[in-house]
Amino acid sequence: MRLFLSLLSGALFGSGLFLSGMTDTTKVQGWLDVFGNWDPTLAFVMGGAIIPMALAWQLSRKTRPLVGGNFPTPPAPEMDHRLITGSVLFGMGWGLAGLCPGPAIASLSYGGTGGLVFLAAMLAGMLIAPKAGEKLDRIATSV
């Protein structure tokens, strides 16, 4: 049951990314080009994601998952050097490539080399991140 629900959730998420245009790199870059040819349509996509998630956080406080385990706790509200650095790097990658991890994986189904190059760079970043995080922690504590 858990595997089926995971497959269903992933298919729904991927379909939503495709229908909303989040896998179209030019649409995403148009959203980020505030001073140029700005495309505001992805604001509705973001609102369509934030609103249900806010409701889900509220509902999950009083319930348990259908397939066992516990819901993750909400993230801490503090802003530290890791959050800021990660946000900057994520935004830079999103702006340059027009993709973030979810749409990048969904775009692999289109074929072509762009999605594969992005996936390779994303995996390399995931391998480098722990060591870079440790170094940032040492720098932050020495300051």
Secondary structure, DSSP 8 states (H G I E B T S, - for coil): -HHHHHHHHHHHHHHHHHHHTTT-HHHHHHHH-TTSS--TTHHHHHHHHHHHHHHHHHHHTS---TTSS-----------HHHHHHHHHHHHHHHHHS--HHHHHHHGGG-SSHHHHHHHHHHHHHHHHHHHHHHHHHHHHH-
